[in-house]
Amino acid sequence: MSPLSLDALVEPNGTKGIVCIRVADASDVECLSIYFTGLSATTRNKRFMGARADLAAVAAECVAKAGHPDHFTLLAELRQEGQRTIIGETRYAYDPAARHGDFAISVADVFQRKGVGLRMMTSMERHASNLGHEMIAAETTRVNAEMRGLAKKAGFEDTGLGDWQSVNFAKRLSR
Ligand SMILES: CC(C)(COP(=O)(O)OP(=O)(O)OC[C@H]1O[C@@H](n2cnc3c(N)ncnc32)[C@H](O)[C@@H]1OP(=O)(O)O)[C@@H](O)C(=O)NCCC(=O)NCCS
């Protein structure tokens, strides 16, 4: 996938970098585990809709199905001065019975609200559409304003309330 250059993406220390959105593979497990470990507890709890302690196992799960046509994990990778750092991830899986894809997403705390999440959503949709998938659906908590805002900005529509604390949204993909 093509690198995306974000001038606005400046680290707290003022260093600029290029952000690439790419598909994860088995060699990314360790970096992904470090990424999950570095998230704040708040972001991590929102990402997993609850606490997870087994982050190395979660990272392994994310890439376990690399190469499987109905699953992929996208990484947002910051490249600067020869160094590569994961600053976001999106895990996608297609449910053939429900006939839609499902996803979960996170962006590292200091890089949030800089457009990385939206770019990953766009990449995910393109990728899913190229796989022949026609719909993506997801669930988040009712109090997750950032995910609800991101979904709305990406063109997803609310499809109703889930259990007492969750909300569902979905988007039909154009081909
Ligand atoms: C949800 C999340 C991935 C968004 O990523 P991001 O890179 O910060 O999002 P973007 O910068 O691309 O924001 C795109 C739009 O989303 C909405 N948005 C993002 N953060 C928001 C916030 N804190 N409050 C309200 N809306 C928000 C806005 O509409 C925003 O557009 P704008 O900046 O032009 O107003 C990020 O906040 C995150 O990692 N949250 C914790 C994990 C999580 O909740 N995951 C979802 C459950 S799987």
The ligand as an SDF file (V2000), in Angstrom:
LIG
                    3D

 48 50  0  0  0  0  0  0  0  0999 V2000
  -11.2410    5.6000   17.8890 C   0  0  0  0  0  0  0  0  0  0  0  0
   -9.8040    5.9340   17.4580 C   0  0  0  0  0  0  0  0  0  0  0  0
   -9.2160    4.7230   16.7300 C   0  0  0  0  0  0  0  0  0  0  0  0
   -9.8570    7.1320   16.5200 C   0  0  0  0  0  0  0  0  0  0  0  0
   -8.5730    7.2730   15.9100 O   0  0  0  0  0  0  0  0  0  0  0  0
   -7.9740    8.7140   15.5800 P   0  0  0  0  0  0  0  0  0  0  0  0
   -6.7510    8.5350   14.7740 O   0  0  0  0  0  0  0  0  0  0  0  0
   -7.8640    9.4940   16.8270 O   0  0  0  0  0  0  0  0  0  0  0  0
   -9.1500    9.3250   14.7060 O   0  0  0  0  0  0  0  0  0  0  0  0
   -9.0210   10.4830   13.6070 P   0  0  0  0  0  0  0  0  0  0  0  0
   -7.9930   11.4700   14.0210 O   0  0  0  0  0  0  0  0  0  0  0  0
   -8.8610    9.8630   12.2660 O   0  0  0  0  0  0  0  0  0  0  0  0
  -10.4400   11.1840   13.7470 O   0  0  0  0  0  0  0  0  0  0  0  0
  -11.4160   11.0940   12.7220 C   0  0  0  0  0  0  0  0  0  0  0  0
  -12.7370   11.5880   13.2790 C   0  0  0  0  0  0  0  0  0  0  0  0
  -13.1830   10.7640   14.3570 O   0  0  0  0  0  0  0  0  0  0  0  0
  -13.8880   11.5750   15.3210 C   0  0  0  0  0  0  0  0  0  0  0  0
  -13.1530   11.5960   16.5880 N   0  0  0  0  0  0  0  0  0  0  0  0
  -11.8800   11.1910   16.8240 C   0  0  0  0  0  0  0  0  0  0  0  0
  -11.5860   11.3490   18.1280 N   0  0  0  0  0  0  0  0  0  0  0  0
  -12.6840   11.8700   18.7290 C   0  0  0  0  0  0  0  0  0  0  0  0
  -13.0080   12.2530   20.0510 C   0  0  0  0  0  0  0  0  0  0  0  0
  -12.0940   12.1310   21.0460 N   0  0  0  0  0  0  0  0  0  0  0  0
  -14.2410   12.7120   20.2950 N   0  0  0  0  0  0  0  0  0  0  0  0
  -15.1620   12.8260   19.3240 C   0  0  0  0  0  0  0  0  0  0  0  0
  -14.9150   12.4870   18.0190 N   0  0  0  0  0  0  0  0  0  0  0  0
  -13.6920   12.0170   17.7400 C   0  0  0  0  0  0  0  0  0  0  0  0
  -13.9300   12.9740   14.7310 C   0  0  0  0  0  0  0  0  0  0  0  0
  -15.0770   13.0710   13.9050 O   0  0  0  0  0  0  0  0  0  0  0  0
  -12.6690   12.9730   13.8740 C   0  0  0  0  0  0  0  0  0  0  0  0
  -12.6830   13.9420   12.8670 O   0  0  0  0  0  0  0  0  0  0  0  0
  -12.1740   15.4410   13.2110 P   0  0  0  0  0  0  0  0  0  0  0  0
  -10.8500   15.3180   13.9240 O   0  0  0  0  0  0  0  0  0  0  0  0
  -12.0610   16.0840   11.8530 O   0  0  0  0  0  0  0  0  0  0  0  0
  -13.2360   16.0430   14.0850 O   0  0  0  0  0  0  0  0  0  0  0  0
   -8.9150    6.3230   18.6830 C   0  0  0  0  0  0  0  0  0  0  0  0
   -9.5590    7.3460   19.3950 O   0  0  0  0  0  0  0  0  0  0  0  0
   -8.6290    5.1710   19.6110 C   0  0  0  0  0  0  0  0  0  0  0  0
   -7.6560    4.4310   19.4320 O   0  0  0  0  0  0  0  0  0  0  0  0
   -9.4890    5.0010   20.6450 N   0  0  0  0  0  0  0  0  0  0  0  0
   -9.2840    3.9090   21.6230 C   0  0  0  0  0  0  0  0  0  0  0  0
   -9.5980    2.5370   21.0370 C   0  0  0  0  0  0  0  0  0  0  0  0
  -11.0610    2.4520   20.6100 C   0  0  0  0  0  0  0  0  0  0  0  0
  -11.9380    3.0580   21.1870 O   0  0  0  0  0  0  0  0  0  0  0  0
  -11.3240    1.6400   19.5640 N   0  0  0  0  0  0  0  0  0  0  0  0
  -12.6840    1.4490   19.0900 C   0  0  0  0  0  0  0  0  0  0  0  0
  -13.2590    0.1620   19.5670 C   0  0  0  0  0  0  0  0  0  0  0  0
  -12.6090   -1.2000   18.6560 S   0  0  0  0  0  0  0  0  0  0  0  0
  1  2  1  0
  2  3  1  0
  2  4  1  0
  2 36  1  0
  4  5  1  0
  5  6  1  0
  6  7  2  0
  6  8  1  0
  6  9  1  0
  9 10  1  0
 10 11  2  0
 10 12  1  0
 10 13  1  0
 13 14  1  0
 14 15  1  0
 15 16  1  0
 15 30  1  0
 16 17  1  0
 17 18  1  0
 17 28  1  0
 18 19  1  0
 18 27  1  0
 19 20  2  0
 20 21  1  0
 21 22  1  0
 21 27  2  0
 22 23  1  0
 22 24  2  0
 24 25  1  0
 25 26  2  0
 26 27  1  0
 28 29  1  0
 28 30  1  0
 30 31  1  0
 31 32  1  0
 32 33  2  0
 32 34  1  0
 32 35  1  0
 36 37  1  0
 36 38  1  0
 38 39  2  0
 38 40  1  0
 40 41  1  0
 41 42  1  0
 42 43  1  0
 43 44  2  0
 43 45  1  0
 45 46  1  0
 46 47  1  0
 47 48  1  0
M  END
$$$$
